Amino acid sequence: MSDSNSDRVQQVFAEALQQPAADRAAFLAAACGNDTALRSQVEDLLGALEEAGEFMKEPTEGGGEPD
């Protein structure tokens, strides 16, 4: 992936996160147009984020501090 393509994926991904989940498909259609590779990459990132859920959002027991 080229730097400019990577930048575009990151930009669209960040903007997609600002959209309500119900509006993301329409947003991606508008933002990606006919660029199916871009849309696929952004959808993969959104899916991975959703799959991760709350993982690592809260500290482990003991606050993660070493003993």
C-alpha positions as CSV (number, residue, x, y, z in Angstrom):
1,M,0.0,0.0,0.0
2,S,1.5,3.4,-1.0
3,D,1.8,6.2,1.5
4,S,-1.0,8.2,-0.2
5,N,-3.3,5.2,-0.2
6,S,-2.5,4.5,3.4
7,D,-3.2,8.1,4.3
8,R,-6.5,7.9,2.4
9,V,-7.5,4.7,4.2
10,Q,-6.7,6.3,7.6
11,Q,-8.6,9.4,6.7
12,V,-11.8,7.6,5.6
13,F,-11.6,5.3,8.6
14,A,-11.3,8.2,11.0
15,E,-14.2,9.9,9.4
16,A,-16.3,6.7,9.4
17,L,-15.8,6.4,13.1
18,Q,-17.4,9.8,13.5
19,Q,-20.6,8.5,11.8
20,P,-23.3,6.7,13.7
21,A,-23.0,2.9,12.9
22,A,-26.3,3.0,11.1
23,D,-25.0,5.6,8.7
24,R,-21.6,4.2,7.9
25,A,-22.5,2.2,4.8
26,A,-24.0,5.3,3.1
27,F,-21.0,7.3,4.3
28,L,-18.6,4.8,2.8
29,A,-20.5,4.7,-0.5
30,A,-20.1,8.4,-0.8
31,A,-16.5,8.6,0.5
32,C,-15.1,5.7,-1.5
33,G,-17.2,6.0,-4.7
34,N,-16.0,3.3,-7.1
35,D,-12.8,2.6,-5.2
36,T,-13.7,-0.9,-4.0
37,A,-10.2,-1.5,-2.6
38,L,-10.5,1.6,-0.4
39,R,-13.9,0.6,0.8
40,S,-12.8,-2.9,1.5
41,Q,-9.8,-1.8,3.5
42,V,-11.9,0.6,5.6
43,E,-14.6,-2.0,6.2
44,D,-11.9,-4.5,7.3
45,L,-10.6,-1.9,9.9
46,L,-14.1,-1.1,11.1
47,G,-14.8,-4.9,11.4
48,A,-11.6,-5.5,13.3
49,L,-12.4,-2.6,15.7
50,E,-15.9,-3.9,16.3
51,E,-14.6,-7.5,16.8
52,A,-12.1,-6.2,19.4
53,G,-15.0,-4.6,21.3
54,E,-13.9,-3.6,24.8
55,F,-10.7,-5.5,24.7
56,M,-7.9,-3.6,26.5
57,K,-10.1,-0.6,27.2
58,E,-9.9,-1.2,31.0
59,P,-6.8,-2.0,33.0
60,T,-6.3,-5.5,34.2
61,E,-6.7,-6.3,37.8
62,G,-4.1,-4.5,39.9
63,G,-4.0,-1.6,37.4
64,G,-1.3,-3.3,35.3
65,E,1.4,-2.1,37.7
66,P,4.4,-4.5,38.1
67,D,4.7,-6.1,41.5
